[in-house]
């Protein structure tokens, strides 16, 4: 599943044939650093160590 969209969004995208557009937006707007932060906010390298 894409980082920006939830399951209900997929239903609408499929209904209006916009899945490729949504996938492209996700690829362009969410980079690997963002994905890593979403998966584990504690692993953010810009976060100060305690």
N, C-alpha and C positions, 0 to 999 in steps of 0.2 A: 504494500500500500504506500502510496505517496506521502511525503511529509506534510504537505500543505492541506490535503483534502481528506475528508472522512467518508465512510461507507455511503451515507445518504447522497453525498456529492457524486459518487460514482454512478448511482442510479440515474440521476439527472443527466450526467454527461453521456451515458449510453443512450438515453432516450433521445437526446438532441445531437448525437454523433459528434461530440466534442472531446472525446477521450484523448486524442492525439494532441490537441491544443493544451489540455490540462497537464499532460505528461511533459510537454515542452516547457510550459511555465515552471513546473516543479524543477526540471533539470536546470533551467536558467536562473531561477531565483533562490534556490536552496543549494548551497555548496557543501562540500564534505565537512568543513568545520562546523557549519550549522547543523548538519545531520548528527555529528558526534555530540554536539552540545545538547540537542534534543534527546538523544539516546541516554546521555549521562552528563547532566549539568555540572557535576562535581569534577569532571575531567577537563573542564574548560581551561586551556593554558593561560588565558588572560586573567583568570581569577587568582587573587593573591593567596599564597599559602598561609595556613594558620600555624 
